[in-house]
């Protein structure tokens, strides 16, 4: 897969967890969902989470959320939701789950329920337990885990569900199972059509559209075709929600994300970047930014990176 069509899985998952938190639990962890008093608004503890999690040394990508909820008995509890979005099995995943749990407990003295979502394509990989035993000292840490691949036989159930998060899971599944861009176009169009057929509110349609659009990326030529399909769907449903202005704004948002990511990589490798670097980043198109991202690994200086010789 080329850099230009690489999937930015973590960002849509983080946004989806915050926007559709209750729907996420209801679909994937119903046993946890029923313990929560939903008349009390959940509190997202992003700053607290940042203090106990660092950047993965192996470059893996995670979508983590730490949320304070009120239980039906009135007690406060913290939920750590850990989504492995890189897509390949990780040998020390269970140890990571344990490490995050005890770090939160040690730093904040809170009871924590750890939940894991795995998006890889290996049926055999489903860690749900961290164990250690030596000289009479034992640790046995178990946590609920959902394997998205297990839903592949229940795809129709996802597509027919009234739970909006089901479409997000369906989109993630299709990305994993369907590598062909043309088939992805068909799947993406089907999911967008469902948004309109279910008569979601305008805000829900825009949010779900953004998440699905973010997850299922298409080459530029198919993006043009996809836009035409969306226009046709809106005409059929007489619901003009995804206007050209909003789609341009979404594209600009992704462009800004690329610029910010590349600037961070430059600063990590070369130190503080001169002003002309930001000017070049803002003036560059998507293809040029992707080329620079690929070249930064072998560039020895900032000047060499932008010279086009690497």
WOKA-V461748 format. One record per residue. RES is the residue in three letters. PSI is psi in degrees with one decimal (* if undefined). OMEGA is omega in whole degrees, -180 to 180 (NA if undefined). D_LAST is the distance of its C-alpha to the last C-alpha in Angstrom with 2 decimals. Layout:
res & psi & omega & d_last
RES & PSI & OMEGA & D_LAST
RES & PSI & OMEGA & D_LAST
This chain:
res & psi & omega & d_last
UNK & 132.4 & -178 & 20.16
UNK & 162.2 & 177 & 17.19
UNK & -36.1 & -175 & 15.86
UNK & -26.6 & -179 & 17.76
UNK & 15.4 & 179 & 20.99
UNK & 147.4 & -176 & 20.72
UNK & 126.1 & 175 & 24.03
UNK & 76.8 & -171 & 24.53
UNK & -37.8 & -169 & 27.69
UNK & -42.4 & -177 & 28.54
UNK & -48.8 & 178 & 29.08
UNK & -34.7 & 179 & 31.60
UNK & -43.0 & 179 & 33.38
UNK & -43.6 & 180 & 33.87
UNK & -40.3 & -180 & 35.22
UNK & -40.2 & 180 & 37.35
UNK & -36.2 & -179 & 38.90
UNK & -40.6 & -176 & 39.97
UNK & -35.4 & -175 & 41.24
UNK & 41.4 & -175 & 42.93
UNK & -49.8 & -179 & 43.77
UNK & -42.1 & 179 & 47.37
UNK & -36.9 & 176 & 46.48
UNK & -50.0 & -180 & 43.79
UNK & -41.6 & -178 & 46.42
UNK & -37.5 & -178 & 49.09
UNK & -47.5 & -171 & 47.02
UNK & -28.7 & -180 & 45.31
UNK & 63.5 & -176 & 47.50
UNK & -29.2 & -180 & 50.95
UNK & -28.5 & 176 & 52.72
UNK & -40.5 & -178 & 50.88
UNK & -40.2 & -176 & 51.27
UNK & -10.9 & 178 & 55.05
UNK & -11.9 & -171 & 55.28
UNK & 139.0 & 173 & 53.91
UNK & 103.4 & -174 & 56.06
UNK & -0.8 & 172 & 54.13
UNK & -16.3 & 176 & 56.45
UNK & 124.0 & -176 & 54.52
UNK & 133.9 & 175 & 51.01
UNK & 152.1 & 179 & 48.20
UNK & 122.0 & -179 & 46.30
UNK & 124.5 & -172 & 42.52
UNK & 61.9 & -176 & 41.62
UNK & -41.4 & -179 & 37.90
UNK & -41.1 & 179 & 38.16
UNK & -38.4 & -179 & 40.20
UNK & -40.0 & -178 & 37.73
UNK & -27.1 & -177 & 34.74
UNK & -16.7 & -178 & 36.67
UNK & -6.2 & 177 & 36.98
UNK & 141.1 & 177 & 33.69
UNK & 179.2 & 177 & 30.32
UNK & 132.5 & -180 & 26.78
UNK & 132.8 & -178 & 26.63
UNK & -25.4 & -178 & 24.99
UNK & 7.2 & 177 & 23.73
UNK & 6.5 & -180 & 22.00
UNK & 159.4 & -178 & 24.84
UNK & 132.5 & -180 & 26.07
UNK & 149.3 & 173 & 29.74
UNK & 100.5 & -177 & 32.03
UNK & 143.8 & 174 & 34.81
UNK & 134.8 & 174 & 37.88
UNK & 121.7 & -172 & 40.77
UNK & 133.5 & 172 & 43.89
UNK & 128.6 & 179 & 47.40
UNK & 159.3 & 174 & 50.09
UNK & 126.3 & 180 & 53.88
UNK & 166.0 & -178 & 55.67
UNK & -22.9 & 178 & 58.87
UNK & 5.3 & 177 & 60.88
UNK & -11.3 & -179 & 59.60
UNK & 150.4 & 175 & 57.37
UNK & 140.1 & 177 & 53.81
UNK & 156.9 & 178 & 51.07
UNK & 138.5 & 174 & 47.30
UNK & 127.7 & 173 & 45.13
UNK & 113.8 & 178 & 41.66
UNK & 120.7 & -176 & 39.82
UNK & 111.2 & 180 & 36.77
UNK & 119.2 & 178 & 34.72
UNK & 107.2 & -171 & 32.17
UNK & 0.7 & -179 & 29.73
UNK & -33.0 & 172 & 26.81
UNK & -0.6 & 178 & 28.76
UNK & 146.8 & -179 & 28.95
UNK & 145.4 & 179 & 31.82
UNK & 122.1 & -172 & 31.60
UNK & -33.8 & -177 & 33.87
UNK & 30.2 & -177 & 34.91
UNK & -46.1 & -179 & 35.40
UNK & -38.3 & 178 & 39.14
UNK & -38.1 & 178 & 38.61
UNK & -41.7 & 178 & 36.30
UNK & -43.7 & 179 & 39.07
UNK & -42.7 & -177 & 41.60
UNK & -45.2 & 179 & 39.52
UNK & -39.7 & -178 & 39.05
UNK & -48.5 & -177 & 42.73
UNK & -28.1 & 176 & 44.06
UNK & -43.3 & 179 & 41.75
UNK & -45.0 & 179 & 43.18
UNK & -41.7 & -178 & 46.68
UNK & -40.5 & -175 & 46.34
UNK & -39.4 & -172 & 44.91
UNK & -5.1 & 179 & 46.94
UNK & 47.6 & -180 & 49.92
UNK & 145.8 & 170 & 49.66
UNK & 134.1 & -175 & 50.35
UNK & 131.3 & 171 & 47.22
UNK & 117.8 & -179 & 47.02
UNK & 128.1 & 179 & 43.65
UNK & 138.7 & -178 & 42.64
UNK & 140.1 & 174 & 39.71
UNK & 126.0 & -178 & 38.10
UNK & 128.9 & -177 & 35.97
UNK & 9.3 & -178 & 33.77
UNK & 174.2 & -176 & 32.47
UNK & 17.9 & 179 & 33.63
UNK & 111.8 & -178 & 35.36
UNK & -29.4 & -175 & 39.16
UNK & -15.4 & -175 & 39.98
UNK & 107.1 & 179 & 37.97
UNK & 65.3 & -179 & 40.33
UNK & 132.6 & 178 & 40.73
UNK & 17.1 & -174 & 43.54
UNK & 135.8 & 172 & 44.75
UNK & 125.3 & -178 & 43.77
UNK & 146.5 & 174 & 46.28
UNK & 135.9 & 178 & 46.92
UNK & 124.8 & 178 & 50.08
UNK & 126.5 & 174 & 51.04
UNK & 39.8 & 178 & 54.39
UNK & -5.2 & 177 & 55.99
UNK & 125.7 & -175 & 53.17
UNK & 145.4 & 170 & 51.75
UNK & 131.6 & 176 & 49.31
UNK & 95.3 & -176 & 49.43
UNK & 118.6 & 180 & 47.26
UNK & 148.4 & -179 & 47.30
UNK & 147.3 & 177 & 45.66
UNK & 138.8 & -180 & 45.83
UNK & 140.3 & 176 & 42.85
UNK & 128.7 & 177 & 42.12
UNK & 113.2 & -177 & 40.03
UNK & -29.9 & 180 & 38.90
UNK & -27.2 & 179 & 38.84
UNK & -18.3 & -179 & 42.61
UNK & -2.3 & -176 & 42.99
UNK & -31.6 & 177 & 41.77
UNK & -6.6 & -179 & 45.40
UNK & 26.7 & -177 & 46.47
UNK & -41.0 & 179 & 44.10
UNK & -34.8 & 177 & 47.11
UNK & -40.3 & 177 & 48.53
UNK & -44.5 & -177 & 45.42
UNK & -25.4 & -180 & 45.50
UNK & -4.2 & -178 & 49.22
UNK & 146.3 & 174 & 49.13
UNK & -6.9 & 177 & 50.06
UNK & 118.1 & -177 & 47.84
UNK & -27.5 & -179 & 44.79
UNK & -20.0 & 178 & 42.58
UNK & -34.9 & 179 & 43.32
UNK & -32.0 & 177 & 41.11
UNK & -43.6 & 177 & 38.19
UNK & -42.0 & 179 & 38.75
UNK & -41.4 & 179 & 39.10
UNK & -44.1 & 180 & 35.77
UNK & -41.6 & 179 & 34.02
UNK & -45.6 & -177 & 35.86
UNK & -36.4 & 177 & 34.94
UNK & -39.4 & -179 & 31.22
UNK & -37.0 & -171 & 31.61
UNK & -18.6 & -174 & 33.93
UNK & 100.0 & 180 & 32.69
UNK & -22.7 & -175 & 29.16
UNK & 123.5 & -177 & 30.03
UNK & -38.7 & -179 & 28.98
UNK & -40.9 & 177 & 32.21
UNK & -35.5 & 177 & 34.37
UNK & -37.0 & 176 & 32.63
UNK & -44.2 & -180 & 33.53
UNK & -43.1 & 180 & 37.13
UNK & -45.5 & -179 & 37.22
UNK & -41.8 & 179 & 35.74
UNK & -38.8 & 179 & 38.26
UNK & -43.8 & -180 & 41.05
UNK & -41.4 & 180 & 40.28
UNK & -38.2 & 178 & 40.20
UNK & -38.4 & 179 & 43.46
UNK & -34.7 & 179 & 45.03
UNK & -43.5 & -177 & 44.28
UNK & -38.0 & -178 & 46.48
UNK & -27.9 & -179 & 49.13
UNK & -1.2 & 175 & 49.79
UNK & 41.9 & 172 & 50.51
UNK & 162.7 & 176 & 48.44
UNK & 163.4 & 180 & 48.59
UNK & -44.6 & -179 & 46.21
UNK & -40.6 & 179 & 44.39
UNK & -42.5 & 179 & 44.11
UNK & -44.3 & -180 & 42.78
UNK & -42.1 & -179 & 40.11
UNK & -47.3 & 180 & 39.05
UNK & -39.3 & 177 & 39.07
UNK & -46.4 & -179 & 37.30
UNK & -43.1 & -178 & 34.48
UNK & -45.4 & 179 & 34.18
UNK & -41.5 & 179 & 34.35
UNK & -35.4 & -180 & 31.93
UNK & -39.7 & -176 & 29.49
UNK & -44.8 & -176 & 30.00
UNK & 89.8 & -180 & 30.02
UNK & 148.1 & 179 & 26.91
UNK & 154.2 & 172 & 26.88
UNK & 158.2 & -174 & 24.54
UNK & -39.2 & -178 & 25.00
UNK & -35.4 & 179 & 27.50
UNK & -24.8 & 175 & 29.64
UNK & -37.8 & 178 & 29.51
UNK & -43.1 & 178 & 31.36
UNK & -38.8 & 179 & 33.89
UNK & -42.6 & 179 & 34.27
UNK & -39.8 & 179 & 35.10
UNK & -38.2 & 178 & 37.75
UNK & -42.4 & 178 & 39.22
UNK & -42.9 & 178 & 39.43
UNK & -40.2 & 179 & 41.19
UNK & -42.8 & 179 & 43.60
UNK & -43.9 & -179 & 44.33
UNK & -35.9 & 177 & 45.10
UNK & -40.8 & 180 & 47.43
UNK & -42.2 & -176 & 49.21
UNK & -8.1 & -177 & 49.65
UNK & 45.3 & -179 & 50.35
UNK & 86.6 & -177 & 48.06
UNK & 77.2 & -177 & 45.41
UNK & -42.4 & -178 & 43.44
UNK & 81.3 & -178 & 39.79
UNK & 164.3 & 179 & 39.75
UNK & -34.6 & 180 & 36.92
UNK & -43.1 & -179 & 36.61
UNK & -38.9 & 179 & 36.24
UNK & -39.1 & 176 & 33.60
UNK & -40.8 & 179 & 31.57
UNK & -39.9 & 178 & 32.01
UNK & -43.2 & 178 & 30.77
UNK & -41.4 & 179 & 27.61
UNK & -35.7 & 178 & 27.10
UNK & -42.2 & 178 & 27.71
UNK & -37.2 & 178 & 24.92
UNK & -44.8 & 178 & 22.58
UNK & -35.8 & 178 & 23.66
UNK & -40.6 & 177 & 23.06
UNK & -43.6 & -179 & 19.38
UNK & -44.8 & -179 & 19.09
UNK & -41.7 & -180 & 21.05
UNK & -45.9 & -179 & 19.16
UNK & -39.4 & 179 & 15.74
UNK & -40.5 & 178 & 17.56
UNK & -41.8 & 179 & 19.12
UNK & -41.7 & 179 & 15.96
UNK & -44.1 & -178 & 14.63
UNK & -36.0 & 178 & 18.12
UNK & -37.2 & -176 & 18.39
UNK & -39.5 & -172 & 15.36
UNK & -5.3 & -176 & 15.65
UNK & -164.5 & -177 & 19.24
UNK & 129.0 & -177 & 20.89
UNK & 140.7 & 176 & 18.68
UNK & 162.5 & -175 & 19.97
UNK & -33.7 & -177 & 21.74
UNK & -23.4 & 179 & 19.35
UNK & -48.3 & 179 & 16.83
UNK & -36.7 & 178 & 19.57
UNK & -43.6 & 179 & 20.41
UNK & -38.8 & -180 & 17.01
UNK & -43.9 & -178 & 17.17
UNK & -26.3 & -178 & 20.72
UNK & -14.0 & -174 & 20.07
UNK & 151.8 & 175 & 17.32
UNK & 177.8 & -176 & 18.50
UNK & -45.6 & -177 & 18.15
UNK & -41.9 & -180 & 15.60
UNK & -41.3 & 178 & 13.18
UNK & -41.7 & 179 & 13.88
UNK & -36.8 & 177 & 13.25
UNK & -41.9 & 179 & 9.73
UNK & -37.9 & 177 & 9.09
UNK & -43.5 & 180 & 11.15
UNK & -33.8 & -174 & 9.25
UNK & -18.9 & -173 & 5.85
UNK & -24.1 & -179 & 8.24
UNK & -33.8 & -176 & 9.19
UNK & -8.4 & 180 & 6.62
UNK & 137.3 & -180 & 6.13
UNK & -22.9 & 179 & 9.12
UNK & 165.0 & 176 & 10.43
UNK & -41.9 & -179 & 11.10
UNK & -39.9 & 179 & 10.56
UNK & -37.7 & 179 & 6.99
UNK & -45.4 & -175 & 6.56
UNK & -2.1 & -179 & 8.66
UNK & -20.9 & -178 & 7.72
UNK & 8.5 & -177 & 5.70
UNK & 0.1 & -178 & 3.84
UNK & * & NA & 0.00
